Amino acid sequence: MMRGPVKIGAPLALLAFLLAAAPADARKRQPPPPEIPVTEQGLVDNVNGYTIDAHGALLRFNGLLIDRKGRVAKLLNEGDARPQRPDFRLDGQGRTMLPGLFDAHGHVAGLGSQALSLDLSRTASLADAQAALKAYAAENQNRAWVRGGGWNQERWALGRFPTAADLDAVVKDRPVLLERVDGHALLANSAAMAAAGVTAKTPDPAGGRIERDAKGNPTGLFVDAAMALVARAAPAPLPRERDAAIAKAQDILLADGITATADMGTSVEEWESMRRLGDTGRLRMRITSYAGGIDALLTVAGSQPTPWLYDGRLRMIGVKLYADGALGSRGAWLKQPYADMPSTRGLQFLDDAKLRNLMSRAAMDDFQVAIHAIGDAANAQALAAIDELAETYNGDRRWRVEHAQIVDPADLARFARNGTIASMQPTHATSDHAMAAKRLGAARLAGAYAWKAMLDNRVPLAFGSDYPVEDPNPFAGLAAAVTREDAAGDPPGGFLPEQRITLTQALAAFTTGAAYAARMEDRAGSLEPGHFADFILLDRDPFKIDARTLRETRVLETWIGGVRAWVRK
């Protein structure tokens, strides 16, 4: 039987179709390309960035990489590759970024305490202060003592120091203690003096002065070491009150763009408050502590500077000593008598031997020494002591002179001899200019507030504010450094204008200079790789505005260790 022909065309066509289609299906079944891994770095991009390099020059960038330890991994510029999937990404929206600013000389507890008590820093007259005292006392009937500070008789144009009688006219049923703006004089009412047992027979202590009337009776004003005569009668702050003061100060400083500060004169109790904030995770900024005397230093730190605590946020590194008082209360120790009170040259706090002994006790255990010296005699004493001790305690000591306000021009070059750091406060010049001229006379101002002369003599320069003596806002300090004028433009053209410095130099003193002074140049003060990612974002570019408007600059965000610590609302 014959079979018909086999029809193979359709199956072959089908097979050819399937073979042709197979590669496409295989491609569809291939696994997707590998996912781009997350880079272990955060990215802050699209910023107008400035930092100071190791040579004091201004360095520009527009992006910042932050590693998971909160440190700068890399600065980025146009054309540099960015990670496609960073840990986090922040669009800086073109805003200006600076390193977190470093206040080289402040009083953390004092700033917070003043903010939480009667603050007279903005009063323009004695009558203003009396009205504020009356209102505060009425609102705080539960306080056995009324405490406050910030007054300045120079700002009041009073022509004299205030007295107990001025306070008694407002509050006489309770003790009142009001600290002068510079922290070197205390005003007490009659109830406070009675509680302290102060009478006409109370002698002036060494390094202090009780202001007296023509009959020898205390007027109510106690200068420098005499402050303790009345202050010791007042109840000490409670631990929770100290904690609240430290926390309040931190809020104020972060809002001003200050990410690190030197706390000058830390007491044991203040250190304990800082530790409590650190233990509970509430210490956000970085504090380098200088103890208020040898006893406090040895109680806290023992035989060597403490290690860094709380991820580089707290350390006690040295001690603050006092050579004299303040110019405003005529406690600064001068080589010649005060022009407006020839009967006094101010107060010498320590004789030469005592100062050297205290410095030696700190230096033998490698603690850094910071000496408060305002008058030209005090600065000369401090420099002479450093010259002598540097022969024994050599190496990288970083001796500090705090304020260095009135310096004999012949002594300016001596700062550089042993690498002594001039820790200065620009706003002191603009606040003090009229008062300094009265205290000294024009002929003795040549070495006053001499920032440029320090730099010209290659003296390491660190800037701060001495808060709460001055407002901690560093942009007011930058403006003062560049213009030598106050917020009102006085004096026109600047106070001793030959001492103006550039904005780059001033920024360096508020960042790398202050970090060097506190032995933190390996981790803070600039945004170079390896340093903490401590930075601020601003509402304007300080390098592209009129210097007189610098103090109007506002901080928008403050970051510490790569974490946002404060944001303007």
C-alpha positions, 0 to 999 in steps of 0.5 A: 500500500502506497503511503502519501508524502510526509508533510514536514514543512509546518513542524520545521517552520515551528522548530525554526521559530522556536530556535530563533526565539530562544535567545530572546527568552534566555535574555529575559530570564537573565538576573538583573544587574547587581544593585549599586551598593550603599556607600558608607559615607554621607554626602552634603552637596551643593554648598558654597564651602570655605575652610582654612588649610594648614597654612592659614589659607582659604580653601574652597569646596562645594561638597563634603563626604562624611564617614560613619565615624562622623569625620570628613572623608573628602572635600569635593569640587566641581567635576569630582565624582559623587557616590550614587547611593550615599548613606544620606544626602543633604542638598545644601541649596547653595548655602555657605558652609564654614567649619564649626566655629571655636570659641577659645575663651568662654564660661559655659556655666556662667553663660547659662546661669546668666540666661536663667537669672536676672540678665542686665546685659542689655540695660542702658541705664541704672533706672533700666536695671532697677526696673528689671530688678524690681520685676524679677524680684516680684516674679521670683518671690520663692528665691531667698536670694536674688542673683543676676549679672551683666551690668556695666556702669560705662554703658549706663554713662553713670559716671560712678559705680552703682551702690547698695543704696541703688539696690535697696531702693528697689529690693531691701527685704532679701539679699541681692547679688549682681555680678558686673559684666566682666565677672570681676566685681559684685554688687550687693545690697545691704541685706546681702552685706549683713548676711555676709557679716561685712562691715567697715572693719572688714579688711580688703583681701589680697588681690581684692578691693572693697569700695568704700565711701568717705567714712570707710563704709562699704558701698556695696561693690566688691572687686575681684578677690573681695567678691568671695566675702559676700558670695560665700554667704549665698546658697550654692546652686543645686546640681539640677540648677547647674545642669540646667545652666550648662544645657542652656549655654549649649543651646545658645552656643549651638545657635550661634554656630559654635561647635567647640569651646574652651571653658575657662575656670571650670569648677569641680561642680561644673565638671560634674554637671558636664559629665552628667550631660555626657552620661545621658547623651545630652552633651552635643558640643565639644568642651575643652576644660581649663580648671579654675585653680590647681585644687580643682585641676588635681581633683578632676584630672589627677596626674595628667590631662583626662582622656577625651570623653563622649566621642571627643566632646569633653576633656580637662587639659589644663588650668587657668590662673589669674595675674590681675583683674579687669580694666572696667573695675580698675583691677587690671594691673598696670605699669603706670597709674590709671589715668582716671584714678592716679591713686591706683595701678590696679591689682596684682593677684600673685607675686612672682614666686607664687605664680611660678610655683602654680605654673610649675605644679601644673606643667610637671604633669603636662597640664597646659597653663592659661594665664589671665592677664589684662594690664601691661604689668600683668602681661609682662609678669606672665611672659617673664614667668613663661620665659623662666619655666620654658627652660625647665619644661620644654617641648610643645607646652603651648603656654597661653595668655588669656586676653592680652589686652593691654601690652607694652609694645616692647613686650609684644615680640616676647609672646613668640619667643616660647610660642606663647598663644595670645588668646584674645577677644575682638569684641572687647576692643569695640566694647571697651574703646571709650573706657580704655581711653579714659583708663589709660590715656591715648598715649598708652594705647599703642599695644592695646587689643593688638591683634595685627601686631601679634600676627606680625610678630608670628604669635599664635592667635586664638579668638573667643568672646569671653562669654557671658562678658560679651555676646558669644555670637562669633560673627560680631567678633569677626566684624570687630576684628575686621572693622574695629567698629561696634554695631553702631559704627563707633568709632568711625574708621575703627578703634586703633584701625592699624590693628585691623586684620583680614576676614581670612585671618579672623576666621582662622583665629576662630577656627584653626587658631582656637583649635591649636590653642586647645590641642585639638588641631588634629580633630577640629578647627577645619574640614580637612579629611580626618577631622570631625565633620563639625560645620555650619550652614549660613544665610549669606556668604561672609566673604561677599558682603560688606564687613559692617554687616558681618554681625547680621549673619545668621546660622541656619544649621549646626552639625557636629560629628556629621549629625545635625545638632541644631536647626533654625526654626 
